[in-house]
Amino acid sequence: MSEAEPNEKIDATFRNGSLTATGIILGFSLNFISLWVSNPNDWSRIDLLPMSFLMVGIAIQVKVFADLLARDSLLAVKYDRSRRLFLIGLSIVAVGMGIALMNDILGLGSMRMLG
């Protein structure tokens, strides 16, 4: 994998598409955690594990969204870093959702995903 030159820039329309996709996925992540937190069931200790993954992943996604809004995000080096960070944040959110789903399937947590 070749590294981008320090002053190499990406096209603004390409960055705008990435910004849109990042915003949509961030919105889905925030919607999921909002619905999950507003669930009327009581919390248990085991629910803290997926919640911590969700919060860390969403925090990374928010940082990436803010980074992509910056003027210097057109620099290829910064754009590539933001893209990698976003995929890491997305993966962490997916792990959190997977843990929450497994807790629900196994009957371990009190926060229900499946109804």
Buried (B, 14 or more C-beta within 10 A) or exposed (E): EEEBEEEEBBEEEEBEEBBEEBBEBBEEBBEBBEEBEEEEEEEEEBBEBBBEBBBBBBEBBBBBBEBBEEEEBBBBBBBBBBBEBBEBBBEBBBBBBEBBBEBBEEEBBBBBBEE
